[in-house]
Amino acid sequence: SQQGEEDPQALSIQEGENATMNCSYKTSINNLQWYRQNSGRGLVHLILIRSNEREKHSGRLRVTLDTSKKSSSLLITASRAADTASYFCATSWAKLVFGKGMKLTVNP
Amino acid sequence: DARVTQTPRHKVTEMGQEVTMRCQPILGHNTVFWYRQTMMQGLELLAYFRNRAPLDDSGMPKDRFSAEMPDATLATLKIQPSEPRDSAVYFCASGLEPGLAGVYEQYFGPGTRLTVT
């Protein structure tokens, strides 16, 4: 069964708005990663946050991790139509376990 | 521009036929993963190898699926006999041994879309 569960499962916003996706998980982790999947393509690694980190930034991406609540959030600021994709969180202990993904649609 | 390659990209076959999917990991990566993606189940890990040795294939139906790495540049996933419920997109990913930090960053191939009729 999936370790991570993304929330919401689908989100539709206008270009320029911010998009926030949440991920909850069940067991201890070494790190948590976020991946993006464009339609019909493989997953692409976006950002990794280690279990001893609380926040991390990469360009327009901001990831937070709350190990006490077993949750993480991914914020995409100033969204673009090209950000339209499915986003997955993946937790890692001995191996990566992916959630079911969240579909983000950014309307131009 | 190093990337994971997978062949074929699309495969349509009849129930009962053997299906072989191939993956070429990124040169130098020592860990290879096979995933299956469906709408219902999401992304499931089927098996993974490190230094060509199978580490975990608990996600794979053993009676019909087999995964091998004949050499460092080729990983294969076979289904024999195939069934309609095997219809899915199969992804291969490769990465480097995580080391003490236990970090797995994986690089995905484009996938093989399998349809079993």
HADDOCK unambig.tbl for C-alpha pairs under 7 A between the chains (distance, minus, plus):
assign (segid A and resid 30 and name CA) (segid B and resid 102 and name CA) 6.42 0.50 0.50
assign (segid A and resid 31 and name CA) (segid B and resid 103 and name CA) 6.97 0.50 0.50
assign (segid A and resid 41 and name CA) (segid B and resid 110 and name CA) 5.18 0.50 0.50
assign (segid A and resid 41 and name CA) (segid B and resid 111 and name CA) 7.00 0.50 0.50
assign (segid A and resid 42 and name CA) (segid B and resid 108 and name CA) 5.33 0.50 0.50
assign (segid A and resid 42 and name CA) (segid B and resid 109 and name CA) 5.60 0.50 0.50
assign (segid A and resid 42 and name CA) (segid B and resid 110 and name CA) 4.66 0.50 0.50
assign (segid A and resid 42 and name CA) (segid B and resid 111 and name CA) 6.22 0.50 0.50
assign (segid A and resid 43 and name CA) (segid B and resid 108 and name CA) 5.67 0.50 0.50
assign (segid A and resid 44 and name CA) (segid B and resid 107 and name CA) 6.75 0.50 0.50
assign (segid A and resid 44 and name CA) (segid B and resid 108 and name CA) 6.76 0.50 0.50
assign (segid A and resid 93 and name CA) (segid B and resid 102 and name CA) 6.68 0.50 0.50
assign (segid A and resid 94 and name CA) (segid B and resid 102 and name CA) 6.94 0.50 0.50
assign (segid A and resid 96 and name CA) (segid B and resid 104 and name CA) 6.83 0.50 0.50
assign (segid A and resid 98 and name CA) (segid B and resid 43 and name CA) 6.39 0.50 0.50
assign (segid A and resid 100 and name CA) (segid B and resid 42 and name CA) 4.82 0.50 0.50
assign (segid A and resid 100 and name CA) (segid B and resid 43 and name CA) 6.56 0.50 0.50
